Amino acid sequence: MRWRPELETGLGAIDQQHRELFEALARLAGDLEAGMPGTLLDEPLAALARHLIKHCQTEESLMKEAGFPGRVAHANQHQEVVLRVRDLQYRRMKGQAVGRDALVELGAWLEQHIGEADQAMAGYLRSLHTA
């Protein structure tokens, strides 16, 4: 669940937000592994949700402005991951534990999304600037 240079899209603002997402996820995972009580995980989980929502809004604005043809499918993927994080928050509110497996799955989802959907979006956006 660590940022890797091969996830770079070449879009500075997007890459910075991706790094921030991985940092927020790693912070949450570290707190969980350190045995932090569940109620103290609420803020790192909320920080992750805030970073994620801000990032999705940024990408969706860029895709809309550029007329990216895969925009709807990409936005649907964003909705899916936001719902996953919101579900974790809901489970925490109900007093349920957030498991490491859920964070590993979230990290894997982010890596796959960045490696495929975000790279496709970035390629399209870069092509507009070179045309």
C-alpha positions as CSV (number, residue, x, y, z in Angstrom):
1,M,0.0,0.0,0.0
2,R,2.8,2.3,-0.8
3,W,3.1,4.8,-3.7
4,R,5.4,3.6,-6.4
5,P,6.9,5.7,-9.2
6,E,5.4,3.4,-11.9
7,L,2.0,4.7,-10.8
8,E,3.0,8.2,-12.1
9,T,0.5,9.6,-14.6
10,G,2.6,12.6,-15.7
11,L,-0.2,14.9,-14.4
12,G,1.4,16.7,-11.5
13,A,-1.7,17.6,-9.5
14,I,-3.2,14.1,-10.0
15,D,0.1,12.4,-9.0
16,Q,0.3,14.5,-5.9
17,Q,-3.2,13.6,-4.9
18,H,-2.5,9.9,-5.5
19,R,0.5,10.1,-3.2
20,E,-1.6,11.8,-0.5
21,L,-4.2,9.0,-0.9
22,F,-1.5,6.4,-0.3
23,E,-0.1,8.3,2.6
24,A,-3.6,8.5,4.2
25,L,-4.2,4.8,3.7
26,A,-0.7,3.9,5.1
27,R,-1.4,6.1,8.1
28,L,-4.7,4.4,8.8
29,A,-3.1,1.0,8.3
30,G,-0.2,1.9,10.7
31,D,-2.7,3.1,13.3
32,L,-4.6,-0.2,12.9
33,E,-1.5,-2.3,13.2
34,A,-0.4,-0.3,16.2
35,G,-3.5,-1.4,18.0
36,M,-5.1,2.0,18.1
37,P,-8.6,1.8,19.7
38,G,-11.4,1.8,17.1
39,T,-12.7,5.2,18.1
40,L,-9.3,6.8,17.4
41,L,-9.4,5.3,13.9
42,D,-12.4,7.5,13.0
43,E,-10.3,10.6,12.2
44,P,-7.7,8.9,10.0
45,L,-10.6,7.1,8.2
46,A,-12.4,10.5,7.7
47,A,-9.1,12.0,6.4
48,L,-8.9,9.2,3.8
49,A,-12.5,9.8,2.8
50,R,-11.9,13.6,2.4
51,H,-8.7,13.0,0.3
52,L,-10.6,10.5,-1.9
53,I,-13.6,12.7,-2.5
54,K,-11.4,15.7,-3.3
55,H,-9.3,13.6,-5.7
56,C,-12.4,12.1,-7.5
57,Q,-13.8,15.6,-8.0
58,T,-10.6,16.8,-9.4
59,E,-10.3,14.0,-11.9
60,E,-14.0,14.2,-12.9
61,S,-13.7,17.9,-13.6
62,L,-10.6,17.3,-15.7
63,M,-12.4,14.6,-17.7
64,K,-15.5,16.6,-18.2
65,E,-13.5,19.7,-19.4
66,A,-11.5,17.5,-21.8
67,G,-14.5,15.5,-23.1
68,F,-12.8,12.3,-22.1
69,P,-14.9,9.5,-23.7
70,G,-14.5,7.1,-20.8
71,R,-15.6,9.7,-18.3
72,V,-18.9,8.0,-17.1
73,A,-17.3,4.6,-16.6
74,H,-14.4,6.2,-14.8
75,A,-16.7,8.2,-12.5
76,N,-18.7,5.0,-11.8
77,Q,-15.4,3.5,-10.5
78,H,-14.9,6.5,-8.3
79,Q,-18.4,6.1,-6.9
80,E,-17.7,2.5,-6.1
81,V,-14.5,3.3,-4.1
82,V,-16.1,6.2,-2.3
83,L,-19.0,3.9,-1.2
84,R,-16.4,1.3,0.0
85,V,-14.8,3.9,2.3
86,R,-18.2,5.3,3.4
87,D,-19.1,1.7,4.3
88,L,-16.0,1.4,6.5
89,Q,-17.0,4.7,8.2
90,Y,-20.5,3.4,8.7
91,R,-19.2,0.1,10.2
92,R,-17.0,2.1,12.5
93,M,-20.0,4.2,13.6
94,K,-21.8,1.0,14.5
95,G,-18.8,0.0,16.7
96,Q,-17.5,-2.6,14.3
97,A,-13.8,-3.1,13.7
98,V,-12.0,-2.0,10.5
99,G,-10.0,-5.0,9.4
100,R,-6.6,-5.0,7.8
101,D,-8.1,-7.0,4.9
102,A,-10.4,-4.1,4.0
103,L,-7.4,-1.7,3.8
104,V,-5.4,-4.1,1.7
105,E,-8.3,-4.5,-0.7
106,L,-8.7,-0.7,-0.9
107,G,-5.0,-0.3,-1.6
108,A,-5.2,-3.0,-4.3
109,W,-8.2,-1.3,-5.8
110,L,-6.3,2.1,-5.9
111,E,-3.3,0.5,-7.6
112,Q,-5.4,-1.2,-10.2
113,H,-7.5,2.0,-10.8
114,I,-4.5,4.2,-11.2
115,G,-2.6,1.6,-13.3
116,E,-5.5,1.3,-15.7
117,A,-8.3,3.9,-15.6
118,D,-6.2,6.8,-14.5
119,Q,-3.4,6.0,-17.0
120,A,-5.9,5.9,-19.8
121,M,-7.4,9.2,-18.7
122,A,-3.9,10.8,-18.4
123,G,-2.9,9.6,-21.8
124,Y,-5.9,11.2,-23.3
125,L,-5.3,14.5,-21.5
126,R,-1.7,14.5,-22.5
127,S,-2.6,13.8,-26.1
128,L,-4.8,17.0,-26.1
129,H,-1.8,19.1,-25.1
130,T,0.5,17.6,-27.8
131,A,-2.1,17.8,-30.7
